[in-house]
Amino acid sequence: MRIILAAALLAALPLVSDAQTRYSSQPGKSSLKVDGTSTFHDWEMESHVIGGAIEFAPGVDFDLTKGAITGLKDGKLPATVHANMAVSALHSKAEHLPEVMDNIMQQHMKAADFPTIRYTVAALSLTNATPGKPFEFSATGQLSISGVTNSVTFPVSIEQTDPTHLRVKGQYKMKMTDFKIDPPAPHPLGLPTMKCGDDITVIFDWILQKR
């Protein structure tokens, strides 16, 4: 009789899932832009292919309407985040000779030896939660480019756009030389040398789908 009563009590308790929630990248719907300067004009490169995934610990849930996240631990979001992108997926937005600029960029980034850009998050610290707006975090992680890995920190926002999709947006200002990349100084068609600035800005809009 006691066994039957215990079974009935257990059946009445709410089920708690211990499984992680995984969101995988939707490459065709994402975008990453690199904005830079030069002695001639500003320049831009873009990719719509971002790979990777985010896995949230059990109990993590976003409530955009209330501006609340369940499952936070000491103000940090327990999640495993890794993103990657092929260097060859970045393409110049120049009106003239974009293929030439692509080749110059790939050579300076040592794409033959290091074909993939990788980013792994170590910590996501919540900085702002306002009802009706994306959650804001400070993301700290490891960024690997051209065979050099640096610890970087920049702001990101996370929004659950519907029950099965996440949108992660962010912007990071960096120097090419931080990753031992010499700023290109191309001179296509014998024109005077164009010297690129060391400072660039990376802007991404990452769309992921629940799996």
C-alpha positions in Angstrom: 0.0 0.0 0.0 2.9 2.4 0.9 4.5 1.7 -2.5 1.3 2.5 -4.3 0.9 5.8 -2.4 4.5 6.8 -3.1 4.1 6.1 -6.8 1.0 8.2 -6.8 2.8 11.1 -5.1 5.7 10.9 -7.6 3.3 10.9 -10.5 1.6 14.1 -9.2 4.9 16.0 -9.1 5.8 18.2 -12.1 8.4 16.8 -14.4 11.7 18.6 -14.5 13.9 18.0 -17.6 17.6 17.7 -17.0 18.4 18.0 -20.7 20.3 20.9 -22.2 18.6 23.1 -24.7 20.6 23.4 -28.0 20.2 26.1 -30.6 22.1 25.5 -33.9 23.2 28.2 -36.4 21.1 29.1 -39.4 23.9 30.1 -41.7 21.9 31.6 -44.6 20.0 33.9 -42.3 22.9 35.2 -40.3 25.4 37.9 -41.2 28.8 39.1 -40.2 30.3 42.4 -41.4 33.8 43.8 -41.1 34.2 47.6 -41.5 37.6 49.1 -42.0 39.3 52.3 -43.3 42.1 53.1 -45.7 43.9 56.0 -47.2 41.6 56.0 -50.2 38.2 55.1 -48.7 36.3 53.0 -46.1 35.8 49.4 -47.0 33.5 46.5 -46.0 33.5 42.7 -46.1 30.5 40.5 -45.4 29.6 36.9 -44.8 26.2 35.2 -44.5 27.7 31.9 -43.3 28.2 31.6 -39.5 28.4 28.1 -38.0 28.2 26.9 -34.4 25.7 26.4 -31.7 24.6 27.5 -28.2 23.7 25.0 -25.4 21.9 26.3 -22.3 22.0 24.5 -19.0 18.8 22.8 -17.7 16.3 25.3 -16.3 17.4 28.3 -18.4 14.4 30.1 -19.9 13.9 33.5 -21.4 10.8 35.6 -20.7 11.1 38.7 -22.9 7.7 40.1 -21.8 8.9 40.2 -18.1 12.5 40.9 -18.8 13.5 37.8 -16.7 15.8 34.8 -17.2 15.5 31.7 -15.1 18.6 29.7 -14.4 21.1 32.5 -13.9 24.0 31.7 -11.6 25.5 34.7 -9.9 24.4 37.0 -12.7 25.9 34.7 -15.4 24.1 32.7 -18.0 25.1 29.1 -17.9 25.7 28.3 -21.6 28.2 26.7 -23.9 28.7 28.9 -27.0 31.0 28.2 -30.0 30.9 30.0 -33.3 33.0 29.5 -36.4 33.3 30.9 -39.9 35.5 30.1 -42.9 37.8 32.9 -43.9 36.8 32.2 -47.6 33.2 33.1 -46.7 34.1 36.7 -46.2 33.7 38.8 -49.4 34.5 42.3 -50.3 31.6 44.7 -50.9 33.7 46.9 -53.2 32.2 48.0 -56.5 35.4 47.4 -58.4 37.7 44.3 -58.2 36.0 42.6 -55.2 37.7 39.3 -56.1 41.1 41.0 -55.9 40.3 42.3 -52.5 39.1 38.9 -51.4 42.4 37.3 -52.4 44.4 40.1 -50.7 42.4 39.6 -47.5 42.8 35.8 -47.5 46.6 36.1 -48.1 47.0 38.5 -45.1 44.9 36.3 -42.9 46.9 33.2 -43.8 43.8 31.4 -44.9 45.7 28.5 -46.5 47.1 27.6 -43.0 44.3 28.8 -40.8 41.1 28.6 -42.9 38.6 29.0 -40.0 37.8 31.8 -37.5 36.7 30.4 -34.2 35.1 32.0 -31.1 34.3 30.2 -27.8 32.5 32.0 -24.9 33.9 31.6 -21.4 31.3 33.8 -19.6 28.0 35.6 -20.3 27.4 38.2 -17.6 23.9 39.9 -17.6 24.2 43.7 -17.9 20.6 44.7 -18.6 17.1 43.1 -18.6 14.3 45.3 -19.7 10.8 43.9 -20.4 10.1 43.8 -24.2 13.8 44.3 -25.2 16.6 41.9 -25.9 18.7 40.8 -22.9 22.1 42.4 -22.8 25.3 40.7 -21.8 29.0 41.2 -21.5 30.6 38.2 -23.4 34.1 37.1 -22.6 35.7 34.4 -24.6 38.5 33.2 -26.8 38.8 34.4 -30.4 41.1 32.6 -32.8 42.2 34.3 -36.1 45.2 33.5 -38.3 46.7 31.1 -35.8 46.5 33.6 -32.9 44.1 33.3 -30.0 43.2 36.2 -27.8 40.8 36.7 -24.9 38.2 39.3 -25.9 35.2 41.0 -24.2 32.4 42.8 -25.9 28.6 43.5 -25.5 26.0 41.1 -27.0 22.2 41.0 -27.0 20.2 37.8 -27.0 16.5 37.7 -28.0 14.2 34.7 -28.3 12.3 35.8 -31.4 9.8 32.9 -31.2 9.7 29.5 -29.3 12.3 27.9 -31.6 14.6 30.8 -32.6 17.3 32.9 -31.0 18.9 36.1 -32.3 22.3 37.1 -31.0 23.7 40.5 -32.0 27.0 42.1 -31.1 29.9 44.4 -32.1 33.6 44.2 -31.5 36.3 46.7 -32.2 39.8 45.3 -32.7 43.1 45.8 -34.4 44.4 43.5 -37.1 47.9 43.5 -35.5 46.4 42.1 -32.3 46.2 38.8 -34.4 49.5 39.4 -36.2 47.8 40.5 -39.4 49.6 43.1 -41.3 47.1 45.7 -42.6 47.0 45.3 -46.4 48.5 47.9 -48.7 47.3 46.8 -52.1 48.1 48.6 -55.4 45.8 47.1 -58.0 46.3 48.0 -61.7 49.4 50.0 -60.8 47.5 52.6 -58.8 49.1 54.3 -55.9 49.4 52.2 -52.8 46.2 52.1 -50.7 47.1 51.5 -47.0 44.4 49.9 -44.8 44.0 51.1 -41.2 44.8 48.8 -38.4 41.4 49.3 -36.6 38.4 47.3 -37.8 34.9 46.8 -36.4 33.2 43.4 -36.5 29.3 43.4 -36.5 27.3 40.2 -36.4 23.7 39.2 -36.4 23.5 35.5 -35.6 20.3 33.5 -36.1 19.9 30.1 -34.4 17.2 27.4 -34.3 16.2 25.1 -31.5 17.1 21.5 -32.0 
